[in-house]
Amino acid sequence: MTATIYARVTDELKEATDRYAEDHGMSLASAVSDLLTRGLEAAGGEQSIRTLESRAQELQSELDRVREAAGSVDSRLKQVLGTCQCGQELSGRDLLLVGRCPKCSRGVGGLLAGSTESEGSLNRSELAPFMAGIGVALALIVLAYATSKE
């Protein structure tokens, strides 16, 4: 069974409804029914939409913090901290991530461990601030991740 709704609307709304009906190949009654159904669904979902929008903003803020921390890690990893036996400069990336010289492929772990067998050099006065910066940035990333899981 169907019911009838009588309503007075503005000329602009009537014209827009007529256009909608025409564009979608519907009768005016079907178009009005479709538009009312969609409008009621949207109105009923307003709280859900607000909740999703709020969550999206929170996630964007977390993502911005993670990007900032990742950028900090990336710039720290480019910092030159030593020299390989072959004379190639070694960056934080070479020492911490790759573990070898980009030029001669020698292992550089001995430099970090303070091994005297290695003939390269490591600027120890730069190492502590470097490691602290990496640690802080990674802590921020972990914190953002943990917060997103709550």
C-alpha positions as a printed NumPy array, in Angstrom:
array([[  0.   ,   0.   ,   0.   ],
       [  1.229,   3.498,  -0.755],
       [  0.3  ,   6.777,   0.881],
       [  0.133,  10.268,  -0.483],
       [  1.985,  13.272,   0.909],
       [  0.838,  16.749,  -0.028],
       [  3.417,  19.463,   0.44 ],
       [  3.931,  23.001,  -0.749],
       [  7.464,  23.632,  -2.006],
       [  9.271,  26.569,  -3.544],
       [  9.369,  26.933,  -7.317],
       [ 13.139,  26.248,  -7.255],
       [ 12.662,  22.978,  -5.365],
       [  9.898,  21.877,  -7.758],
       [ 12.101,  22.648, -10.764],
       [ 15.042,  20.79 ,  -9.237],
       [ 12.815,  17.783,  -8.518],
       [ 11.479,  17.832, -12.095],
       [ 15.077,  17.908, -13.409],
       [ 16.05 ,  15.017, -11.129],
       [ 13.086,  12.967, -12.366],
       [ 13.943,  13.71 , -15.99 ],
       [ 17.67 ,  13.036, -15.558],
       [ 16.956,   9.674, -13.94 ],
       [ 14.072,   8.626, -16.184],
       [ 11.534,   8.634, -13.357],
       [  8.08 ,   9.931, -12.815],
       [  7.754,  12.928, -10.522],
       [  6.182,  10.722,  -7.825],
       [  9.081,   8.22 ,  -8.028],
       [ 11.635,  11.026,  -7.923],
       [ 10.021,  12.6  ,  -4.85 ],
       [  9.88 ,   9.199,  -3.14 ],
       [ 13.533,   8.503,  -4.007],
       [ 14.705,  11.908,  -2.817],
       [ 12.698,  11.676,   0.427],
       [ 14.085,   8.197,   1.115],
       [ 17.645,   9.363,   0.529],
       [ 17.131,  12.466,   2.628],
       [ 15.674,  10.485,   5.528],
       [ 18.556,   7.993,   5.368],
       [ 21.047,  10.851,   5.418],
       [ 19.256,  12.555,   8.3  ],
       [ 19.149,   9.266,  10.227],
       [ 22.863,   8.732,   9.673],
       [ 23.957,  12.22 ,  10.73 ],
       [ 25.415,  11.044,  14.057],
       [ 27.255,   8.203,  12.347],
       [ 28.601,  10.623,   9.748],
       [ 29.743,  13.052,  12.458],
       [ 31.453,  10.198,  14.293],
       [ 33.221,   9.076,  11.111],
       [ 34.272,  12.642,  10.28 ],
       [ 35.651,  13.107,  13.795],
       [ 37.57 ,   9.83 ,  13.573],
       [ 38.916,  10.807,  10.152],
       [ 40.212,  14.087,  11.633],
       [ 41.863,  12.208,  14.52 ],
       [ 43.519,   9.786,  12.097],
       [ 44.697,  12.656,   9.897],
       [ 46.299,  14.31 ,  12.944],
       [ 48.029,  11.052,  13.865],
       [ 49.189,  10.597,  10.284],
       [ 50.6  ,  14.131,  10.264],
       [ 52.551,  13.39 ,  13.466],
       [ 53.854,  10.112,  12.038],
       [ 54.892,  11.842,   8.8  ],
       [ 56.736,  14.494,  10.791],
       [ 58.514,  11.854,  12.88 ],
       [ 59.316,   9.783,   9.787],
       [ 60.724,  12.888,   8.112],
       [ 62.896,  13.464,  11.155],
       [ 64.146,   9.87 ,  11.045],
       [ 64.821,  10.174,   7.32 ],
       [ 66.858,  13.36 ,   7.735],
       [ 68.777,  11.839,  10.666],
       [ 69.592,   8.736,   8.643],
       [ 71.25 ,  10.925,   5.996],
       [ 73.628,  12.393,   8.588],
       [ 77.286,  11.48 ,   7.952],
       [ 78.669,   9.724,  11.025],
       [ 81.881,   8.147,   9.884],
       [ 84.166,   6.936,   7.155],
       [ 84.744,   3.436,   5.806],
       [ 88.183,   1.918,   5.425],
       [ 87.893,   2.652,   1.673],
       [ 87.36 ,   6.373,   2.368],
       [ 83.604,   6.437,   1.622],
       [ 81.536,   8.57 ,   4.015],
       [ 79.048,   6.52 ,   6.036],
       [ 75.594,   7.813,   6.892],
       [ 73.264,   6.753,   9.661],
       [ 71.419,   4.677,   7.071],
       [ 74.642,   2.857,   6.142],
       [ 75.452,   2.166,   9.788],
       [ 72.007,   1.278,  11.174],
       [ 69.935,  -0.07 ,   8.304],
       [ 72.202,  -1.38 ,   5.57 ],
       [ 75.158,  -2.428,   7.707],
       [ 77.715,  -2.059,   4.943],
       [ 79.602,   0.523,   2.97 ],
       [ 77.732,   1.694,  -0.144],
       [ 81.001,   1.783,  -2.114],
       [ 82.932,  -1.362,  -1.171],
       [ 80.196,  -3.376,   0.622],
       [ 82.37 ,  -3.964,   3.712],
       [ 80.417,  -4.588,   6.896],
       [ 80.417,  -1.542,   9.156],
       [ 78.907,  -3.059,  12.303],
       [ 82.365,  -3.146,  13.907],
       [ 82.477,   0.656,  13.863],
       [ 79.324,   0.865,  15.981],
       [ 80.595,  -1.823,  18.336],
       [ 83.881,   0.025,  18.786],
       [ 85.937,  -2.774,  17.255],
       [ 89.591,  -1.897,  16.789],
       [ 89.863,  -4.407,  13.919],
       [ 87.926,  -2.058,  11.66 ],
       [ 90.029,   0.567,   9.917],
       [ 87.181,   3.003,   9.353],
       [ 86.316,   5.834,  11.676],
       [ 83.209,   6.861,  13.551],
       [ 82.497,  10.313,  14.95 ],
       [ 81.438,   9.233,  18.451],
       [ 80.535,  12.798,  19.482],
       [ 77.805,  12.757,  16.781],
       [ 76.632,   9.207,  17.489],
       [ 74.867,   9.848,  20.826],
       [ 72.764,  12.796,  19.56 ],
       [ 72.05 ,  10.845,  16.382],
       [ 70.782,   7.824,  18.317],
       [ 68.756,  10.059,  20.654],
       [ 67.08 ,  11.758,  17.698],
       [ 66.265,   8.442,  16.072],
       [ 64.919,   7.122,  19.377],
       [ 62.64 ,  10.114,  19.957],
       [ 61.259,   9.971,  16.428],
       [ 60.611,   6.238,  16.677],
       [ 58.95 ,   6.726,  20.063],
       [ 56.586,   9.266,  18.49 ],
       [ 55.719,   6.818,  15.723],
       [ 55.059,   4.014,  18.236],
       [ 52.969,   6.36 ,  20.401],
       [ 50.862,   7.421,  17.425],
       [ 50.381,   3.768,  16.487],
       [ 49.402,   2.791,  20.037],
       [ 46.953,   5.694,  20.24 ],
       [ 45.291,   4.632,  16.998],
       [ 44.664,   1.145,  18.424],
       [ 42.611,   2.441,  21.376]])
